[in-house]
Amino acid sequence: MNVLVVEDDVRVADFLERGLKAEGYSITLARNGNKGLELARVGDYALIILDWMLPGLNGIEITQALRAGRIMTPILMLTAMGALTDRVQGLRVGADDYLVKPFAFEELLARMEALRRRADAGSAAKPPESLVLADLTLDRNKMQVHRAGKRIELTAKELAVLELLLTTPQRVFSRERILANVWGASEDPLTNVVDVYIRRLRVKVDEGFDQPLIRTVRGFGYKIDTSD
């Protein structure tokens, strides 16, 4: 996945470049607005991480220029300007998401993944109609869950958490990633809502069955798999 990072703060830019490369992303870096716009217009990027305050063109001007040119690459805007009016302005001119500095790297990754899934959902690629692990099945069309042929009743948020885990079995999802993907920016990042919903899922999905599927990886987060 090729990502364009437009950031003039050397420390932030280097941190993003190193961290994202470690996560397997291919990074192109621009340190001013004019270069960022130039690269965004000619490059093939899955995502643009764009600082608001830049030398030359700022993030708002770059976003406006890209959208006016019908370049619809998802934009995640970074800024120290956290007022509601600032966030609204960034979204209204065409940014797809907004992250206020300083930010947790895990939340940045989670928001990038959410934007990628949103872009994939709008593409021609059709996601699988069902997610299956062992005897557990989630029907995405009917939004129904069955285990060993038994219907399991879940709330909308419980379904969303389970669907996220089932998209990549064996992958560990941090609490921050689950929170950002399922609740977005509407929930306090210090809340324990993720732990509460994981407990609910365990009661409904695992209790009464020989093989537990939802697992805690201490110090990291949660995953779903069939390992003992």
PEVENKA-V313010 format. One record per pair of residues at least 24 apart in sequence whose C-alpha atoms are under 7 Angstrom apart, sorted by the first residue. I is the first residue (numbers start at 0). J is the second residue. D is the distance in Angstrom with one decimal. If there is no record, write none. Layout:
<<I:J:D> <I:J:D>>
This chain:
<<0:24:5.3> <0:25:5.9> <0:45:6.2> <1:25:4.6> <1:26:5.9> <1:44:5.1> <1:45:5.7> <2:26:5.1> <2:27:6.3> <2:44:5.5> <2:45:5.9> <2:46:5.1> <2:47:5.8> <3:27:4.8> <3:28:6.0> <3:44:6.4> <3:46:6.4> <3:47:4.8> <3:48:6.1> <4:28:4.9> <4:29:6.2> <4:47:6.0> <4:48:4.8> <4:49:6.1> <5:29:4.7> <5:30:5.8> <5:31:6.7> <5:35:5.6> <5:48:6.2> <5:49:4.9> <5:50:6.0> <6:30:5.1> <6:31:6.8> <6:49:6.5> <6:50:5.3> <7:31:5.8> <7:53:6.1> <31:55:6.3> <32:56:4.4> <32:57:5.7> <36:61:5.9> <44:72:6.9> <45:72:6.5> <46:72:5.9> <46:73:5.1> <46:74:6.1> <47:72:6.9> <47:73:6.2> <47:74:4.8> <47:75:6.2> <48:74:6.0> <48:75:4.9> <48:76:5.9> <49:74:6.8> <49:75:6.1> <49:76:4.7> <49:77:5.9> <50:76:5.7> <50:77:4.6> <50:78:5.8> <51:76:6.6> <51:77:6.1> <51:78:5.3> <59:89:6.4> <59:92:7.0> <62:92:6.6> <62:93:6.2> <62:94:6.6> <63:92:5.8> <63:93:6.8> <66:93:6.6> <73:114:6.8> <105:175:6.2> <105:176:6.4> <106:175:5.7> <106:176:6.0> <106:179:6.6> <109:176:4.5> <109:179:6.0> <109:180:6.4> <110:179:6.4> <110:180:6.9> <113:180:5.8> <130:165:6.3> <151:203:6.8> <157:196:6.4> <157:200:6.6> <164:222:6.2> <164:223:6.0> <165:223:6.8> <168:222:6.8> <168:223:5.4> <168:224:5.5> <169:222:5.7> <169:223:5.7> <169:224:5.1> <170:222:5.7> <171:220:6.1> <171:221:5.4> <171:222:4.7> <172:220:5.4> <172:221:5.3> <172:222:6.1> <173:219:5.6> <173:220:4.1> <173:221:6.4> <174:220:5.7>>
